[in-house]
Amino acid sequence: MALLSLLDINLSFGGPAVLENLNFQVDPGERVCLLGRNGAGKTTLMRVIAGEMEPDSGDVFRPNGAVYTRLTQEIPEGLTGSVHDLVYAGLRPNDDHHEEDWERDVRVEDLIAHVGLKPDARFEELSGGLKRRALLARALAGQPDLLLLDEPTNHLDLDSILWLENFLLEEKVSLFFVTHDRAFLRKLATRIVELDRGRLASWACDYDTYLVRKEEVMLAEEVQQAAFDRKLAQEEAWSRRKPGAQRKRSGARLDALKKMRAERAERRTRQGSVAMQLAEAGRTGMKVIEAENLTFAWPGQPPLVRDFSTVLTRGDKLGLIGPNGAGKTTFIKLLLGQLAPTGGTLRHGTNLEVLYFDQLRAQIDGDKTVADNIADGNETVTINGRTRHVISYLQDFLFEPARARTPARVLSGGERNRLLLARLFTKPANVLVLDEPTNDLDAETLDLLEDLLVEYQGTLLVVSHDRDFLDNVVTGTLVFEGDGRIGEYIGGYSDWMAEKAKRAAAEAAAPARTEAKASAAAAVPSPAKARKLTNKEQRELETLPATIEALEKEQAELTAKLADPVFYKQESARFAEVKARLETIEREHATAFARWEELESAGRAK
């Protein structure tokens, strides 16, 4: 029996239909990812599914007693109290007493521990990211039949995202979720559906296959529409050439022309792509920022940054990774000179023009119109020396003229993000600082932003928990490793994980190698005890080289596996198993090698 069924759902708000003749169902155990451009109506569809909004027509079928829980993008206002009380309020009513009270208490405590919060912490005093963790725990506490997640990874740190992925997989909860985190999507989705121009299309494949098939469908649609438009133009030309008498004899053809005109008028074209262009300032010196034993701490607090040294050169693109509350934003302000270090030295290069994209989008004035947020009341903006009308410029960022004249406070999260990018990119910069730029951006805009940053000739500092974004953009990574220590690694997220695995494998193998060397030393006989080999020992000596070679081959394969980022994406659950096998091989290899040396020595002495 389907967990959810939509039949001929239609919904509009005065303009083109947001949802048009939707037919769709979710089966138990499915994890369905909903994709679509910003403003396509994804949140609206989730509200219809959750029963928070009624469609204009059509039916929504839900099994009797089914519980649907939706976690929204926005943090609800007015929530107060302890984290424990908030999460406990998410439990289902226990009217039939199918659970003991202690079981409910344990589930709440486990969820709070999993999201890394203190039960007695006050919800209203938490940061935005920690509030989202608490709300997620509340949503999961009720063990919903269908969990609706709207951008669940926004403002979560990497550890929380990885925990969420594993938790949802282990719990086998049925999901309907919206995300633009491609790594999260690849890990969780069993099916992809896309909302485009009011219609819903289902793709029973993985994300990378979807991208290929979607491109094929778009190309086919363009070819079909071009052929239709050529045919319409030909028929229009025919209708103008024919005299009235012949028109009467061609009534069927004229009727067909009318239908073609109506069909063309009703066509909804795909929303265009953002046209982003950075206004680059003059080049900086080769050395942009130099830090030596940099330390920073708030008064009476342990250091957020301890003895950090680096040299940031022109063209470097660094990603910052760390848990929420680790001090990433403070660290950026420290590097930019907005905060004075409490220890060490900081030097800036010459000709720095810095643009800062803040995580909270505080640079947007909600009372001003979208256009005034860009041009401060002027009608034009200047980009790379070229003057453009502000409305035309905003259309590059997918703001229609009417939308450009509305107050910024009514914008969605994705629109606010695009507006801030549009505002920043009017100003020349050679040092670009982006704090969580990927939140709320749809996949197409995210791809364009990545391409822009890869081609950017200036210096980039970016805070992000989007693993694919980091892999695609940055050349180096700074990782907050606790106790104020910041590690520096070459490459992106996957490169950091590979280096982390290598270190873990080396640390795990070190005691085994020490033990093996000691065993080998003890096993080597003294010359005085040399003796003739027995037939059994002779056969053992002959087989040992092949055994040692096989162990070395397996050892090399496992070491390569632990160094491969793909292993952690596809088989992360096998890390402990592979690591344990590698340790066993280390010991077996040492023992076999020692035994070979022993028998070889005895054979030479006979």
N, C-alpha and C positions, 0 to 999 in steps of 0.2 A: 504494500500500500504506500502511495506517495506521501511524503511528509508535507508537501506543499504543491498545490496546483493553481495556476492562473489560467483563466479561460476568457479570451477576447477582451482583455483589459485595455481601456482607453482613458486617457486623462490629459487635459490641457488647461492652460491658465490664460486663455484669451488669444494666444498666438498659435503657432504650429504645435501639433500634439507632442507632448513630452513622452507619453506612452501611447502607442498606436497598435491596436489589435494584437496584444501580447498573449502568447500561449507558451506556457513554460511550467516545468515541474522539477522538484528536488526530491530525490529518493533518500531513504535513510542511509547514513554512512558517507554520503557524498560531501566533498569539499569544493564548492563552486565559487570561482572567482569572477566577479563582475568587473569588466573593463569598459572604459568609455572616456571621451574627452571631458574636460572640465565644463560643467554646465549641461551635460547631456541628459541629466535626470537620474543619476545613479542613486543619490540619497532619496529622491522622491520614490523610486521603485522600492527601496528598502523600507520606507515608511508605509507603503501600501502593503507589503508583505507582512510587516509587523502589526498591521491593523491600526496604525496611527493615522492613516489617511484613507478615505474612501475613493475609489476610482469613479469617473463619470459613468462608466458602463462596464459590464463584465463581472466575473465572479472570481472570488478567492476562496479556495477550498483548503481547510485545515482539519486534520483529524481531531476528534473530540478529546479535550483535555491536553492537547499539545501546548507546550510552553515555548514561546519565541522570545528571545531576549536580544535587544539591539544596543550595541555600544556605539554611541555617537562620536562624531569628530570633535564636537564642542564639549567643554566641561560644563555640566549643568551649574547654574548659579544657585546660591542659597544653601548648599550642602554643608553641614557642620557636624561636629562630633568626632569621636575617635575612629580610627581606621577599623578597629574590631567591630564596632557597632554598625558602621557603614556596610562592611562586607556581610555581617550577620543578617542585615536587613534584606540581602539579596536571596536568602534561602527561600525555597518554596514553603508554603504553609504545610505544617505537619499534622493535618487534620486526622488522617487515618493512622497516625503513629507508626508508619512503616519504618521509621528510623528512631533509634535511641537518641536522647539529647546529647550524650557524650560523643556519638558519631558525628553529629552536626557540628559540635564544638571543634572536634579534631579536624574536620574538613575546612572549617573557617581558618583555624590556626595554620594548617598546612598551606593554604592559598596565600595567606599573608606572608608566611615565611618565603614562599616561592617567589613572590614579587619583590622581596627584599625590603619590607617595611616593618615598622614597630607597631604592635597592636594598639598601644596607648598614644601613638602620634595623633595630633589633631589634623583632620583632613584640611581645614581651611588654612593651615600654616604650611602645607606642603607646596613644593614647586609644581609647575604645570605638568612636567613629566611624571613626577611621583603621584600626582592626583590621577593621572591616566592609569597608572598601575593599580591604584586602589579601586578604581571603577571597573577595571578588567577583572579583578578578583571578585568584586560584587556580582558581575555578570556571570562568572563561572560558578559561583556558589550555588545558584539555583539549578544547576545541571539541566540547562535548557535542552529541549528536543532539537531546536535549530538555533544556533548562535549566529547573530548578524553583526558583523564587525565592519565598521566604516573607517578605513585607514587606521588599523590598529597599531601599526608600527610608528606612527608619527610621534615624535618626542620621546620614544623609548630608546635607551642605549643598547649597544650591541649585545651585552649579556642578557638583557631582558628580551630582546628580539629572539635570540637563540633559544632562551628558555621557553618563550611562547610557542615557537615552532615545535619544539620537542614535546611540550605539554599537550598541544592540540593533537599531535600525532598519536601520542600515547593514550590519551583519553578517548580517541576515536569519536569525537563529537562531530555531529553534522554541522557544516559551516556554509554560510553564504556571506562572502566578504568582498570588500573593495580594497584594493591596494595598488600602489604604484611602485612598491618595493619588489623588484624583479626576482631577487634571490628568495624572498619570502614566498612569492607566487610560485616559483619553480618547485620549492620544497613541499608546498601544501596542496596546491590545486589538483584535483582529479578531473576537473572539467572547467573550461573557460566559456563564459558568455559575454557578449559585447552588446552594449546599448548604443546604437548609432541612428540618429535622426528618428528617434521614436520607436525603432524596430529592434527586436532582440534576436541575435544570432548565436547559436550554440556551436562550440568547437570542442569535439571530444578528442583532444590531443594535448601534448605538453606545450609550454609557452613558445619555445623556439620553433616548433612546427607551426604553431598558430601564426607567428610572424610571417613565415614563408607563404602559408596559404592565404593569409589576409592580403598580402601584397598581390598575389595572383588574382584574388577577387576584385581588388581595387582597379587593377589594370583592365580586367574584363569589363568592369562597369564603365570605365572611361571609353573603351572601344565601343561598347553598346550605345552609350549616350551620344558619342560622336556620330555614329551611323544614324541614329534617330534624328539628330539635329540636321544632318545632311538631307535626309529624306523629307523632313519638315520644310526645309528651305526650298527644295525642289517643288514640293506641292504648293507652297506659297507663290512661287514664281509662276507655276502653271495657272493658278487661280486668277492671277493678275493679267495673264496673256489672253485667256479665253473670252470670246464675246458672250453676251448674255444668253443667246439661244443655245449655244453649246454647253453653257453651264447648267441649264435646265436638264439637258440630256445626261449630265454627269453628276446627278444628285448624290449618288452613293459615294462618289469620290469626294465631293464636298463635305458630306457628313463625316467621312473618315478624317478629313482635314480638321474639322471642328474638334473631333475627339483628340487628335494629335495636339492641337493647341491647348486643350484643357489639360492633357497629360503633362505637357511641358510646363504649364503654369503651376501645376501642383508638385513638380519635382523639387525635392529638397537636396541641395548640394551639400557635400561634406564640408565641415568647417575647415578653413584653411589652416596653414601652419604659422606659428609665430616666426616673425622675421627679426631676429636679434642681431645687433651689431654693437660691439663695444667701441666706445670712444677712447682710443689709447692716447696717453700723454707721451711726452718725450721719454727717452730711455733713462733708466737709473744708472748709477755706477754699477760695476760688476758685483760689488759687495753691497747687499741690501740691508741685512741685519746681522750683527755679530753679537752673540751672547757668550759670556764667560763666567762660569760658576754662578749662574743667575739663581737667586733665591727670593721667594716672596711668601709672606705670611701676614694674615690679618692680626691685629693686636690681640694677644692672649690666645691665639689659635696655632695649631701645628702648621708647618709649611705646606702650602699648596704646590709650590715648585721648590725643588731642592737641588742645588749644584748642577744646573742645566747649562750645557755649553753646545753651541752650534754656530755655523756660518751659513746664512741664507743668501744665495747668489741669484743674480738676475736670471729669470726664466724658470726657477725652481717652482714646483707645484707640490705643496705639502698638505697631506690630510692629517687631521687630528682625530684620534680615537680615544674614548675613555668613558667611564660610567657617568651618569647624570650626577652632578654635584662634585665632580672631581676637580673642577676649576678650569675647564677649557676656555670659557669666555673670559675669565680673569686672566688666563695665560695670554690670550690674544691681545687684550688691552695692555698687558705688561710688555709684550713684544713691540707694540705700536707706540709705546711711550706714554700711554694714557694713565698708567700707574707707575709709581716709582718702585724699583726693586728694593727689598730689605737687605739684600746682599748680592755681591757680584757686580759685574759691569755690563752695560748694554750700549752698543754703538749703532747708529743708523748711517746708511750710505747717503749719497747726494741725490737731489732732484726726485724725492719720493712724492708721488701723488697717490694717496690711499683712498679707496672706496670701501665702505663697510656695509655689508648686508646683514642686518641684525635678525636674530631668531624670532623675536617677538613682533617684528614688523612695526616697531614703534615710530618709524620715520613717516608713516602714513597718517594723515590727519583725517579722521572719519567724518568730520563736519564739512570738509571741502569736497568739491566734486572730483571725480577721477582726473579730469583734465587739469584742474587747478593744482592737484598734487604733483603734476608733472611740470607745469609751466608757471606756477605761482601767479595765476591771473592773466598771464600773457597769452596771446593767440599762437605764438610760434616758439619752437625750441631749436637749438643749434646742435647738430650732431656732426662731429668731425669737420667743422667749418661750414657745413651746409645747413641752411635755414629751412625748417619744415613746419607746416601747420600742425598744431598739437593733436587735432582730431585725426589727421592722416597718420601721424606717428603712432598714435594709440591703436589704430587699425592694424598696424604691424604686430601688435600684441593681442589681437583678437578682441578688441573693444569696439563695438559698433558705436556710431555717433550718439545714439540715444543713451547707451550705457556710459559713454564718456562724460555725459552731463549729469549723471546721478551721483548722490553722495557716496563717498568711499565706504561708509559704514555698512552699506547693504551688500557689499561684495562677498562672494564665497571665499573660502580659504585659498583655492587655486587662483582666483582672480586677484586677490590681495597679493599673492606671490608674484604674479605676472606684472602687477602694477609697480611693485617695488623694484623688480628687475628693470622695467621701463624707465623708472625714475633714476635709478643708479646709472643706467647705460647712457644717459644724456651727458654725464660728466666724465671728463677725461681722467684716466687712471693708469698707473703702471704697477700698482700693488693692489690686488683685489682680495678682499677678505670676505668670505661667505660663511655665515653661521647657519647651518641646516637649510641650504637653499632648495633641497629636493622635496620638502614637505608640501603636499597637496598638488604638486605638478603632475599633469597627466603624462603618459608614456611618451607621446610624440614631442611635447615640449621639453621633457627631460632629455630625450635623445639630442635635440637641437642644442640645449644648453651644454651637454657634454661635448659636442662637436666644437662649439664656440670656445670652450675653455681649453680644449686640446690645442686649438690653433692660436690661442692667446699668447702673445709674445712677452707679456709682463710676468710678474711674480704672483703666485696664488697661494693663499692660505685658506683651507676649507675644513669646517667641522661638519662631519656627516656620519650617520650610522647606516647609510645605503651602501652595501658591500659592492654591488656592481658599479655604482657611480665612482667609488674610490678606485676600483680596479681599472676603470676606463679612463680616468682623468689624471690621478696624481703620479708623481715620480718618486715620492718618498712619503713615509708615514711616521708621525710622532704619536707614541702610545703612552697614555697615563697608566703606569704600572703599580700605583699605590705608594703611600708614604712620601709623596711629593716627587717620586722618581719618574722621569720621562725618557722612554727608550726611543731611539731613532733607527728606522729600518728603510732599506731600499725597496721601492715598489709600493704596491697598494695593499689592500686587505689580504688577498690570497697569498701574497709574498710574505707578509707578516706571519700569517698562520703557518706557512711552510717552515719559516725560520724558527718559529715557536716549537713546532713539532720536532725539528732537528735537535734543538736544545734539550727538549724533554727526553728524546730517545738517547741522546748522548749521556745525560745525567742518569738515566735508568740503567744504561749499559756499563757505566763506570764501575760500580761495585762488583758487577759480575766479572769484568775484566780483571780487576784486582784479585778477586777470589780465584779466578782461573789461573792467573800467573803463579799465585801461591801454590795451587794444587799441582801445576806443572813442575814447579821447582821441587816440590816434595816427591813427585812421582819419578823424577829422573834418577836412575840407579847410579851408584858409584862404580868406577871401573873395577873395583875389587870384586864386585858381585856379578860380573859378566858371566854369561852362561850360554849354552847351546839352545836354540829355539826348538820347541816341540813342533810336531806337524800342525797342530791346531793353531799355535802362535804364528807359524809361517803363513798359513792361510789368512789369518787375521791381518798380518802385516801387508799382504798383497791386496786386501780389500780396503784398507784404511785410506789410501790416497783418494779413491773414488768417493768414499764417505765424506772426507774432508772437503772435496771439491763440490759435492752436492750441497753441503751445509753452507759453504761460502756463496754459492749461487743463490740459495734461498735467502741468505742474509742480505745480499745485495738487492734482491727484489723487494724485500720488506722495507729496507732502508729507503729505497726509491719511492715506495708507496707512501711512507710517512712524510716524505718531502713533497708529495704531489698535492696541490690545492684541490684538485678534482676529488681526491679521496675523501676530504673533509666535507665536500658538498654532497657526495653521493653515498658514502659509507661511513659517516662519522661515528655511528653506533659501534663500529668494529675497531675503533682506535685501541681500546683496552686489550682486545683479543690479539691484534697484530703486535702491539707493544710487548705483551707477555710472551708471544711466540718468538719475537726477536731476542728477548732476554734468554729464553731457553736455548736458542740456537747458539748464542754466545757461550753458554756453559758447555753445551755438547761439543762445539768446535774446539774449545780449549782442552776438554778431556780427551777427545779423539787425537788432537795434535800431540798432546803429552804422551798418550799411549803409543803413537807412531814413533816418536823419538825414543821411547824406552825400547821398543822391539827392534828398531833400526840399530841402536847402539849394541844391543845384545847380539844381533846378527853379525855385526862387524867384528865382534870380539871372539866369535867361535873359531 
